[in-house]
Amino acid sequence: MTTLNDGWFTEVFQNEGTAFSLKVRGKLHEEQSEFQKLEIYDTETFGNLMVLDGCVMLTARDNFLYHEMMTHPALFTHKNPRKVVIIGGGDCGTLKEVLKHPDVEEAWQVEIDERVTRVSEQYFPELCESNGDPRANFFFGDGVQWMRDIEPNSVDLIIIDSTDPVGPAEGLFALDFYRDCMLALRDGGIVVQQSESPLLHTETIIRGIHKDMKTAGLAHVVTLPFPQPVYPTGWWSCTMGSKTNPLHYFREADAAERPFVTRYYNEATHHAALAQPQFMRDALED
Amino acid sequence: MTTLNDGWFTEVFQNEGTAFSLKVRGKLHEEQSEFQKLEIYDTETFGNLMVLDGCVMLTARDNFLYHEMMTHPALFTHKNPRKVVIIGGGDCGTLKEVLKHPDVEEAWQVEIDERVTRVSEQYFPELCESNGDPRANFFFGDGVQWMRDIEPNSVDLIIIDSTDPVGPAEGLFALDFYRDCMLALRDGGIVVQQSESPLLHTETIIRGIHKDMKTAGLAHVVTLPFPQPVYPTGWWSCTMGSKTNPLHYFREADAAERPFVTRYYNEATHHAALAQPQFMRDALED
């Protein structure tokens, strides 16, 4: 066995040779859904913890980093984001951040596993507080198929808030999927994908996303690193692809005067996330 | 016990309710020095690992993040850094980065535990490759006393590359020590201190460093976050204090055209490190 003693939840990253543990008071919930094993733990210092198939998904304490960085940089880069689609994101934290933007008129959360959302409503109510917003729409089913069927030129922003590129989410890290996203986007549209750890995955997953997004026709692609303590290396990223407009310009004044509260994101961390560490420059530049 | 089974090194952060583990092939070295227990492990994926009194100090794989960010931002912020003092830094990685700057004429490493340096020469030779540089000077002894005795107005940059602010390093996170640093600095001088985790320590340690540096007379103070996977939360920081010159200006062209190799640092990540996450702005602004 590879666990700490009683009182700890441990996720072992066998391929990476690392493990991360959180001290827990107890398990609040466990079920086997149609798609995966869902567990909720009560941790001593990070609040509630969601685990899917043994992998840490989020904690109450630090998910703000991920959810803010998956949304606000893209939303403030797009000139007028009215319709937003989230693929995955069943915990509703991404949806909540999207709906903070008053210019968003319609948001869809397309999650394959409805149980993730139902469990989140119970154990992460703070992430689900915008689920009743009249602009919020939910579809529970296959995001790959949903994106294949969507009306062309109908979406401004697609956020791929998925699990790792193995198992159910594999189809969301694929050229065909990006092609469907490309068709779905209006002019000026943006796709943003969670893209794993800069330290571990720049040469593999991140480089692959860049290549596939460009092959799919996205004119500009950039990876934004950000801290995420409960994921491997504590360092994570999202990758934005833009149909037409460059990604280094953004609505900076709007970001600085945003009419809502954030904890990590602001106009300065937006710029900061666009800075490429030297090893990423070296690995990703054309 | 709180370890994973055989084959893992685990550091438990009891107060933080977290633990971090690295898969190890074996222990290469162990000794009790006059000051602390030193251990070196051979890890499967992070290269050699140095542990002091049970705490992860550095690995071969990811120390570049810490060492580059403890040095190059301050060196490229100072207009003409000729004399540099490192307090702590026994592994010599900070010294190596400092000596990459051709304008540095004299560098001192003031480390209390000579054994850390001797063991590093054996197990981290890549960090010690500049130890024979004619500009490199070593003093093994108490950094607090050394700084008290130094000639006033004689140093351009002081880098406090210490362990956590408990035990031997406690005196390096103190108002009296910053006062001695202030006296030692020439006009335009800068002090930079490793300042723990933004997520865990902004309200406690980082805020205290800001207050003490300002009380000691440093006119400008700013905290620079950066990733550091093997430290708690995977997110770390240094805090710069400047005697006279603002810290948001730097020799950007020199940084962009630096005549040496870096892996994280460049002129873009320099700017990025100056961006304050919103919660740090809220906690640290005057």
Chai-1 contact restraints between the chains, C-beta under 6 A:
chainA,res_idxA,chainB,res_idxB,connection_type,confidence,min_distance_angstrom,max_distance_angstrom,comment,restraint_id
A,T2,B,L4,contact,1.0,0.0,6.0,A-B,restraint_1
A,L4,B,T2,contact,1.0,0.0,6.0,A-B,restraint_2
A,E16,B,T45,contact,1.0,0.0,6.0,A-B,restraint_3
A,G17,B,K23,contact,1.0,0.0,6.0,A-B,restraint_4
A,G17,B,E44,contact,1.0,0.0,6.0,A-B,restraint_5
A,G17,B,T45,contact,1.0,0.0,6.0,A-B,restraint_6
A,T18,B,L22,contact,1.0,0.0,6.0,A-B,restraint_7
A,A19,B,S21,contact,1.0,0.0,6.0,A-B,restraint_8
A,S21,B,A19,contact,1.0,0.0,6.0,A-B,restraint_9
A,L22,B,T18,contact,1.0,0.0,6.0,A-B,restraint_10
A,K23,B,G17,contact,1.0,0.0,6.0,A-B,restraint_11
A,E44,B,G17,contact,1.0,0.0,6.0,A-B,restraint_12
A,T45,B,E16,contact,1.0,0.0,6.0,A-B,restraint_13
A,T45,B,G17,contact,1.0,0.0,6.0,A-B,restraint_14
A,P227,B,W235,contact,1.0,0.0,6.0,A-B,restraint_15
A,P229,B,T233,contact,1.0,0.0,6.0,A-B,restraint_16
A,P229,B,G234,contact,1.0,0.0,6.0,A-B,restraint_17
A,T233,B,P229,contact,1.0,0.0,6.0,A-B,restraint_18
A,T233,B,G234,contact,1.0,0.0,6.0,A-B,restraint_19
A,G234,B,P229,contact,1.0,0.0,6.0,A-B,restraint_20
A,G234,B,T233,contact,1.0,0.0,6.0,A-B,restraint_21
A,G234,B,G234,contact,1.0,0.0,6.0,A-B,restraint_22
A,G234,B,W235,contact,1.0,0.0,6.0,A-B,restraint_23
A,W235,B,P227,contact,1.0,0.0,6.0,A-B,restraint_24
A,W235,B,G234,contact,1.0,0.0,6.0,A-B,restraint_25
A,T262,B,Q278,contact,1.0,0.0,6.0,A-B,restraint_26
A,R263,B,Q278,contact,1.0,0.0,6.0,A-B,restraint_27
A,R263,B,F279,contact,1.0,0.0,6.0,A-B,restraint_28
A,Y264,B,P277,contact,1.0,0.0,6.0,A-B,restraint_29
A,N266,B,Q278,contact,1.0,0.0,6.0,A-B,restraint_30
A,A268,B,A275,contact,1.0,0.0,6.0,A-B,restraint_31
A,T269,B,A275,contact,1.0,0.0,6.0,A-B,restraint_32
A,T269,B,P277,contact,1.0,0.0,6.0,A-B,restraint_33
A,A272,B,A272,contact,1.0,0.0,6.0,A-B,restraint_34
A,A272,B,A275,contact,1.0,0.0,6.0,A-B,restraint_35
A,A275,B,A268,contact,1.0,0.0,6.0,A-B,restraint_36
A,A275,B,T269,contact,1.0,0.0,6.0,A-B,restraint_37
A,A275,B,A272,contact,1.0,0.0,6.0,A-B,restraint_38
A,P277,B,Y264,contact,1.0,0.0,6.0,A-B,restraint_39
A,P277,B,T269,contact,1.0,0.0,6.0,A-B,restraint_40
A,Q278,B,T262,contact,1.0,0.0,6.0,A-B,restraint_41
A,Q278,B,R263,contact,1.0,0.0,6.0,A-B,restraint_42
A,Q278,B,N266,contact,1.0,0.0,6.0,A-B,restraint_43
A,F279,B,R263,contact,1.0,0.0,6.0,A-B,restraint_44
